Amino acid sequence: MTDIITLSKKIAAATEAGKIAAAAQLDDGGSANLDHVVIFGLKGVREAALLNAGIDCRKRGVGKFALGAPFAGQGNRRAAGVEAQADALNAAGVQCYVHYQMD
């Protein structure tokens, strides 16, 4: 069983790391990408449970959830933010990957 409270804390910390990384990038005015982190391995966990724990997410399949990417700017800033978010989650033991998507 997944400890949603602990997961929520890990995601919050990773999101803060993403905000710092995004802010450090120049706003290149590049493409309005839709990059985001996807966490996986959460079979049996409902989206509502994650939302109730304060996790900004959308269901993307069995045990997969796309996380919100609240990073100011676009192009390089968003890419840097989601990459830092994923790195922090992986370091905390959360299974995830970055989904890259152009608008």
TIVOTOR-893063 format. One line per 8 residues: number of its first residue (from 1); their letters; for each residue x, y, z of N, C-alpha, C, O, CB. Coordinates in Angstrom, 1 decimal, padded with zeros to 4 digits. Each point is the difference from the previous one (the first is absolute). Glycine has a CB too. Example, Ala and Ser with C-alpha at 12.3 -4.5 7.8 and 13.67 -1.06 7.14 Angstrom:
# residues 2
1 = as = 013.2/-005.7/007.8/-000.9/001.2/000.0/000.9/001.2/000.0/001.0/000.0/000.7/-002.9/-001.2/000.5 ~ 001.5/002.3/-001.9/000.9/001.1/000.0/-000.8/001.1/000.8/000.5/001.1/000.1/000.7/-001.7/-002.3 $
***
This chain:
# residues 103
1 = mtdiitls = 000.8/-001.2/000.0/-000.8/001.2/000.0/000.9/001.2/000.0/001.0/000.1/000.7/-002.9/-001.3/000.5 ~ 001.5/002.2/-002.0/000.7/001.3/-000.1/-000.3/000.9/001.2/-001.2/000.2/000.3/001.2/-000.5/-002.8 ~ 001.0/000.9/003.1/-000.2/001.0/001.0/-000.1/001.3/-000.7/000.9/000.6/-000.4/000.4/-001.9/002.1 ~ -002.6/001.7/-001.8/-000.3/001.2/-000.8/000.5/001.3/000.7/000.4/000.9/-000.7/-002.4/-002.1/-000.2 ~ 002.0/001.2/002.2/000.5/001.2/000.7/001.5/000.2/-000.3/000.5/001.1/-000.3/-002.3/-001.4/002.1 ~ 002.6/-000.8/-001.7/001.4/000.1/-000.3/000.2/000.4/-001.4/000.9/000.8/-000.3/-000.4/-002.5/002.1 ~ -001.2/001.1/-002.7/000.1/000.3/-001.4/-000.3/001.5/-000.3/000.7/000.6/-000.8/-001.4/-003.0/000.2 ~ -000.3/002.9/001.3/-000.4/001.4/-000.2/001.2/000.9/000.4/000.2/001.0/-000.6/-002.6/-001.6/001.1 $
9 = kkiaaate = 003.0/000.3/000.6/001.2/000.8/000.5/001.1/-000.1/-001.0/000.7/001.0/-000.2/-001.4/-001.4/002.6 ~ 001.0/-000.8/-002.9/001.1/-000.1/-001.0/-000.4/000.8/-001.3/000.9/000.6/-000.6/-000.3/-002.9/001.5 ~ -001.8/002.3/-001.3/-000.4/000.7/-001.2/000.1/001.5/000.2/000.4/000.8/-000.8/-001.9/-002.6/000.1 ~ 001.1/002.3/001.9/000.1/001.4/000.4/001.4/000.5/-000.1/000.3/001.0/-000.5/-002.3/-001.2/001.9 ~ 002.9/-000.6/-000.8/001.5/000.3/000.0/000.5/000.0/-001.4/000.8/000.9/-000.4/-000.5/-001.9/002.7 ~ -000.7/000.1/-003.1/000.5/-000.1/-001.4/-000.5/001.2/-000.8/000.7/000.5/-000.9/-000.6/-003.0/001.1 ~ -001.3/002.9/000.0/-000.6/001.1/-000.7/000.7/001.3/000.4/000.3/000.8/-000.9/-002.5/-001.9/000.9 ~ 002.6/001.2/001.2/000.8/001.2/000.4/001.4/000.0/-000.7/000.4/001.1/-000.4/-001.6/-001.1/002.7 $
17 = agkiaaaa = 001.8/-001.2/-002.4/001.3/-000.1/-000.7/-000.3/000.4/-001.5/000.9/000.7/-000.6/-000.1/-002.5/002.2 ~ -001.9/001.4/-002.1/-000.3/000.4/-001.4/-000.2/001.5/-000.2/000.4/000.6/-001.0/-001.5/-002.8/000.7 ~ 000.5/002.8/001.3/-000.3/001.5/-000.1/001.4/000.7/000.1/000.2/001.0/-000.8/-002.4/-001.3/001.9 ~ 003.1/-000.2/-000.3/001.3/000.7/000.1/000.8/-000.2/-001.3/000.6/001.0/-000.6/-000.6/-001.4/003.0 ~ -000.1/-000.8/-003.0/000.7/-000.3/-001.3/-000.6/000.9/-001.1/000.7/000.5/-000.9/-000.1/-002.8/001.7 ~ -001.9/002.4/-000.8/-000.7/000.7/-001.1/000.4/001.5/000.1/000.2/000.7/-001.0/-002.1/-002.4/001.0 ~ 001.9/002.2/001.2/000.3/001.5/000.2/001.4/000.3/-000.4/000.3/001.1/-000.3/-001.9/-001.1/002.2 ~ 002.5/-001.0/-001.8/001.4/000.2/-000.3/000.2/000.1/-001.6/001.1/000.5/-000.4/-000.4/-001.7/002.5 $
25 = qlddggsa = -001.7/000.8/-002.8/000.2/000.0/-001.5/-000.5/001.3/-000.6/-000.9/000.7/000.6/000.6/-003.1/-000.6 ~ 000.9/002.9/-001.1/-000.5/001.1/-000.7/-001.4/-000.3/-000.6/-000.1/-001.2/-000.5/002.5/002.1/000.1 ~ -003.3/000.0/000.4/-001.3/-000.3/-000.7/000.3/000.3/-001.5/000.0/001.1/-000.4/-001.5/-000.5/002.5 ~ 001.7/-001.7/-002.8/000.4/000.1/-001.4/-001.2/000.3/-000.9/000.2/000.2/-001.2/001.6/-001.8/001.6 ~ -003.0/001.6/000.1/-001.2/000.2/-000.8/-000.2/-001.1/-001.0/-000.7/000.2/-001.0/001.0/002.3/001.3 ~ 000.3/-003.6/-000.1/-000.1/-001.1/-000.9/-001.4/-000.6/-000.1/-001.0/000.6/000.4/003.4/-001.1/000.1 ~ -002.5/-000.7/-001.0/-001.3/-000.6/-000.2/-000.7/-000.2/001.4/000.6/-000.1/001.0/000.3/-001.1/-003.0 ~ -002.2/001.2/001.9/-000.8/-000.2/001.2/-000.2/-001.5/000.2/-001.0/-000.6/-000.4/-000.2/002.8/000.0 $
33 = nldhvvif = 002.3/-002.8/000.9/-000.1/-001.5/000.1/-000.9/-000.4/001.2/-000.3/000.8/000.9/002.7/-000.9/-001.8 ~ -002.7/-001.1/000.8/-000.9/-000.6/001.0/000.7/-001.1/000.8/-000.6/-001.0/000.5/-001.4/001.5/-002.0 ~ 003.3/-000.4/001.7/000.8/-000.9/000.7/-000.5/-000.2/001.4/-000.5/001.0/000.6/002.5/-000.4/-002.0 ~ -002.0/-001.8/001.9/-000.4/-000.2/001.4/000.6/-001.4/000.5/000.4/-000.8/-000.8/-002.5/002.1/000.4 ~ 002.1/-001.5/001.7/000.5/-001.2/000.6/-001.2/-001.0/000.2/-001.1/000.4/000.3/003.0/000.9/000.9 ~ -001.6/-002.5/-001.5/-001.0/-001.1/000.2/000.6/-000.9/001.1/001.1/-000.6/-000.2/-002.0/000.7/-002.3 ~ 000.1/-000.3/003.5/000.4/-001.0/001.1/-000.7/-001.3/-000.4/-001.2/000.1/-000.5/001.5/001.7/002.3 ~ 000.3/-002.9/-001.5/-000.6/-001.3/-000.3/000.2/-001.0/001.1/000.7/000.3/000.9/-000.4/000.2/-003.4 $
41 = glkgvrea = -000.9/-001.7/002.3/000.2/-001.0/001.0/-001.0/000.1/001.2/000.2/-000.5/001.1/002.2/000.4/-001.7 ~ -003.5/000.8/000.3/-001.0/000.3/001.1/-001.3/-000.7/-000.3/-001.0/000.5/000.2/002.1/001.7/000.2 ~ -001.0/-003.5/-000.8/-001.2/-000.8/-000.3/-000.9/000.0/001.2/000.5/-000.3/001.1/000.8/-001.1/-002.8 ~ -002.5/001.6/001.5/-001.0/000.0/001.0/-000.2/001.3/000.7/-000.9/000.2/000.9/001.5/-002.5/-000.6 ~ 000.2/003.3/-000.6/-000.1/001.3/000.6/-001.0/000.9/-000.9/000.2/000.0/-001.2/002.2/-000.1/002.3 ~ -003.3/000.7/-000.4/-001.0/000.8/-000.8/000.4/001.5/-000.1/000.7/000.5/000.9/-002.5/-002.1/-000.1 ~ 001.5/002.2/-001.9/000.3/001.4/-000.2/-000.6/000.8/001.2/000.7/001.0/000.4/-000.6/-001.3/-002.9 ~ -001.3/000.0/002.9/-000.6/000.8/001.1/000.8/000.0/001.2/000.1/001.0/000.8/-002.3/-001.5/-001.8 $
49 = allnagid = 002.8/-000.6/001.3/000.9/-000.1/001.3/001.2/000.9/-000.1/000.4/000.6/000.9/-001.2/-003.0/-000.6 ~ 001.4/002.4/-001.5/001.1/000.9/-000.2/-000.4/001.5/000.0/000.7/000.8/000.7/000.4/-002.6/-002.1 ~ -002.2/002.1/000.8/-000.5/001.4/000.0/-000.3/000.4/001.4/000.3/001.1/000.4/-001.2/-001.4/-002.7 ~ 000.3/-000.6/003.1/-000.4/000.3/001.4/001.3/000.2/000.9/-000.1/000.7/001.0/-002.0/-002.0/-001.3 ~ 003.2/000.8/-000.1/001.3/000.1/000.7/000.7/001.3/-000.5/001.1/000.3/000.4/-001.0/-002.8/-000.1 ~ -000.7/003.2/-001.2/000.6/001.3/-000.5/000.9/-000.2/-001.1/000.8/000.9/-000.4/-001.0/-000.1/002.6 ~ 000.2/-001.9/-002.9/000.8/-000.3/-001.2/-000.7/000.4/-001.2/-001.1/-000.5/-000.3/002.2/-001.4/001.5 ~ -000.5/002.9/-002.0/-000.6/000.4/-001.2/000.3/-001.0/-001.1/001.2/-000.1/-000.4/-001.0/002.6/001.1 $
57 = crkrgvgk = -001.2/-003.3/-001.1/000.3/-001.0/-001.0/-001.2/-000.4/-000.8/-001.1/000.4/000.3/002.8/-001.3/001.3 ~ -001.5/000.2/-002.7/-001.0/-000.6/-000.9/000.3/-001.4/-000.2/001.2/-000.4/-000.2/-001.6/002.6/-000.9 ~ -000.5/-003.1/001.1/000.2/-001.4/-000.3/000.4/-000.2/-001.5/-000.6/000.6/-000.9/-001.1/-001.2/002.7 ~ 002.7/-000.3/-002.0/000.5/-000.2/-001.3/000.0/-001.5/-000.4/000.7/-000.4/-001.0/000.7/002.5/001.2 ~ -002.0/-002.9/000.6/000.0/-001.4/-000.3/000.1/-000.8/001.4/-000.1/000.6/001.0/001.2/-000.3/-003.3 ~ -001.1/-001.6/002.2/000.0/-000.8/001.2/001.3/000.3/000.8/001.1/-000.2/-000.4/-002.4/-001.6/-000.7 ~ 001.1/002.4/002.3/001.1/000.4/000.9/000.9/001.1/-000.5/001.1/000.1/000.5/-001.2/-002.4/000.2 ~ -000.3/003.1/-001.7/000.8/001.1/-000.5/-000.8/001.3/000.2/-001.2/000.1/-000.3/002.3/-001.7/-001.4 $
65 = falgapfa = -000.4/002.6/002.1/-000.6/001.3/000.2/001.0/001.1/-000.5/001.2/000.0/000.3/-002.5/-000.9/001.7 ~ 000.8/001.8/-002.8/000.7/001.2/-000.4/000.0/001.1/001.0/-001.1/000.3/000.5/000.6/-000.9/-002.9 ~ 001.6/001.1/002.8/000.1/001.0/001.0/-000.2/001.4/-000.6/000.4/000.2/-001.1/001.0/-001.7/002.5 ~ -001.9/002.4/-000.6/000.0/001.4/-000.5/001.4/000.6/-000.1/000.9/-000.5/000.7/-003.2/000.8/000.4 ~ 002.5/000.7/-001.9/001.3/000.6/-000.2/-000.2/001.5/000.2/-000.1/000.7/-001.0/000.9/-002.5/-000.6 ~ -000.8/002.3/002.8/-000.3/001.4/000.3/001.2/000.9/-000.1/000.4/000.6/001.0/-002.2/-001.4/000.5 ~ 002.4/000.7/-002.7/001.3/000.8/-000.2/-000.3/001.2/-000.9/-000.6/-000.2/-001.0/002.0/-001.9/001.4 ~ -001.0/003.3/000.0/-000.2/001.2/-000.8/000.9/-000.1/-001.2/001.1/-000.5/000.0/-001.6/001.8/002.0 $
73 = gqgnrraa = 000.0/-000.8/-003.1/000.7/000.0/-001.3/-000.3/-001.2/-000.9/-000.9/-000.8/000.4/002.7/002.0/000.8 ~ -001.2/-001.2/-002.3/-000.2/-001.1/-000.9/001.4/-000.4/-000.6/001.0/000.5/000.4/-003.4/000.3/-000.9 ~ 002.3/-001.8/-000.4/001.3/-000.4/-000.7/001.0/-000.6/001.0/-000.3/-000.9/000.7/-000.1/002.6/-002.4 ~ 001.5/-001.1/001.8/001.1/-000.5/000.9/-000.4/000.0/001.4/000.4/-000.9/000.8/001.2/001.8/-002.4 ~ -002.4/000.1/002.1/-000.3/000.0/001.4/-000.9/-001.2/000.4/000.3/-000.6/001.0/-000.2/003.1/-001.1 ~ -001.1/-002.8/-000.7/-000.8/-001.1/000.3/000.7/-001.3/000.0/-000.1/-000.9/000.8/-001.9/002.1/-001.7 ~ 002.9/-001.4/-000.2/000.8/-001.2/-000.1/000.9/-000.1/001.2/000.1/-001.1/000.6/-000.2/001.2/-003.1 ~ 000.8/000.9/002.9/000.9/000.0/001.2/-000.8/-000.4/001.2/000.5/-000.7/000.9/001.0/002.4/-002.0 $
81 = gveaqada = -002.7/-001.1/001.3/-000.8/-000.3/001.2/-000.4/-001.4/000.1/000.1/-000.6/001.0/-000.9/002.9/-001.1 ~ 000.3/-002.9/-001.0/-000.5/-001.4/000.1/001.2/-000.9/000.1/-000.1/-001.1/000.7/-001.9/001.7/-002.0 ~ 003.1/-000.3/000.7/001.2/-000.9/000.1/000.5/000.0/001.5/000.4/-001.0/000.5/000.2/001.4/-003.0 ~ -000.6/000.8/003.1/000.5/000.0/001.4/-001.1/-000.7/000.9/000.4/-000.6/001.0/000.9/002.8/-001.5 ~ -002.5/-002.0/000.2/-001.1/-000.7/000.8/000.2/-001.5/-000.1/-000.1/-000.7/001.0/-001.5/002.6/-001.5 ~ 001.8/-002.4/-000.7/000.2/-001.4/-000.2/001.3/-000.5/000.7/000.0/-001.1/000.6/-001.2/001.2/-002.8 ~ 002.3/000.6/002.1/001.2/-000.4/000.6/-000.2/-000.1/001.5/000.5/-000.9/000.7/000.8/002.0/-002.5 ~ -002.0/-000.1/002.4/-000.2/000.0/001.5/-000.9/-001.2/000.4/000.2/-000.6/001.0/000.1/003.1/-001.0 $
89 = lnaagvqc = -001.3/-002.8/-000.8/-000.9/-001.1/000.3/000.8/-001.3/-000.1/-000.2/-000.9/000.8/-001.8/002.2/-001.7 ~ 002.8/-001.5/-000.2/000.8/-001.2/-000.1/000.9/-000.2/001.1/000.2/-001.1/000.6/-000.3/001.3/-003.1 ~ 000.8/000.9/003.0/000.9/-000.1/001.1/-000.8/-000.3/001.3/000.6/-000.6/000.9/000.9/002.3/-002.0 ~ -002.8/-001.4/001.2/-000.8/-000.3/001.2/-000.6/-001.4/-000.1/-000.8/-000.4/000.8/000.4/002.8/-000.5 ~ 000.7/-003.1/-001.4/-000.5/-001.4/-000.2/-001.4/-000.1/-000.6/-000.6/-001.0/000.0/001.9/000.5/001.9 ~ -001.8/001.6/-002.6/-001.3/000.0/-000.6/000.3/-000.4/-001.5/000.8/000.7/-000.7/-001.8/001.0/002.3 ~ 000.3/-002.7/-002.1/000.1/-000.4/-001.4/-000.7/001.1/-000.9/-001.1/000.3/000.2/001.2/-002.8/000.4 ~ 000.7/003.1/-001.5/-000.6/001.0/-000.9/000.9/000.2/-001.2/001.1/-000.6/-000.2/-002.1/001.7/002.2 $
97 = yvhyqmd = 000.4/-000.4/-003.0/000.7/000.4/-001.2/-000.5/001.3/-000.5/-001.1/000.4/000.4/001.5/-002.8/-001.0 ~ 000.3/003.1/-000.3/-000.5/001.2/-000.5/-000.6/-000.3/-001.4/000.5/-000.7/-000.8/001.3/002.0/002.0 ~ -003.0/-000.8/-001.3/-000.8/-000.1/-001.3/000.3/001.3/-000.7/-000.5/001.1/000.4/-001.3/-002.7/000.5 ~ 002.4/001.6/-002.1/000.3/001.2/-000.7/-001.1/000.1/-001.1/-000.3/-000.9/-000.7/002.8/000.7/001.1 ~ -003.1/001.4/-000.5/-001.0/000.2/-001.1/000.0/001.5/-000.4/000.0/000.9/000.8/-001.4/-002.8/000.2 ~ 001.4/002.1/-002.3/-000.1/001.3/-000.6/-001.4/000.4/-000.1/-000.9/-000.8/-000.2/003.0/000.5/-001.1 ~ -002.4/001.6/001.4/-001.4/000.5/-000.2/-000.2/000.2/-001.5/-001.1/000.4/-000.4/001.1/000.7/002.7 $
***
